[in-house]
Amino acid sequence: RMIQRYISALFYYSTEGETWEESSNWVTPMHECDWNGIECNDDLIITRINRDDNTLRGTLAFELCDLPLLSRLDLDSNQIGGTIPDDIGRCQNL
């Protein structure tokens, strides 16, 4: 659980979460499965991150692929820059 929380927070900071249009509960004491736009399974493991049209900027952290059950990453209509991390190939369920 600690790694999942770290990766979620890293995603927030690398995409300039403090400037997002909607960032309810992100990087708070609440469980990361309760952060707006994160979906988890019954075991509280992240399966989806939905942050489309939310003024995300910055870059994607390659650590996202360390979320073992991440099957959907919805980031369209944002302003994320840089290159797609080479490690994206490790995202087996995307």
Residue pairs with C-beta under 8 A, 6 or more apart in sequence:
1 44
3 66
4 32
4 45
4 46
4 67
5 32
6 63
7 61
7 63
7 64
7 66
7 67
8 26
8 32
8 35
8 38
8 46
9 27
10 61
10 63
11 17
11 49
11 60
11 61
11 64
12 23
12 26
12 27
13 27
14 58
14 59
14 60
14 61
15 51
15 56
15 57
15 58
15 59
15 60
15 78
15 80
16 56
16 57
16 58
17 23
17 26
17 27
17 56
19 55
19 57
20 26
20 51
20 54
20 55
20 56
21 53
21 54
21 55
22 36
22 37
22 54
23 36
24 35
24 36
25 34
25 35
25 36
26 35
26 36
27 35
28 35
31 44
32 38
32 40
32 46
33 39
33 40
33 44
33 46
37 49
37 50
37 51
37 54
38 46
38 48
38 49
38 50
39 46
39 47
39 48
39 49
39 50
40 46
40 47
41 47
41 69
45 67
45 68
45 69
46 67
46 69
46 70
47 69
47 70
47 71
47 72
48 70
48 71
48 72
48 73
48 74
49 64
49 70
49 72
49 73
49 74
49 75
50 72
50 74
51 74
51 75
51 78
52 74
52 75
52 76
52 77
52 78
53 76
53 77
53 78
54 78
55 78
55 79
56 75
56 78
56 79
56 80
57 78
57 79
57 80
57 81
58 80
58 81
58 82
59 80
59 81
59 82
60 75
60 80
60 82
60 84
60 85
61 85
62 85
62 86
62 87
62 88
64 70
64 73
64 85
64 88
64 91
65 85
65 87
65 88
65 89
65 90
65 91
66 90
68 93
69 93
70 91
70 93
70 94
71 93
71 94
72 94
73 91
73 94
88 94
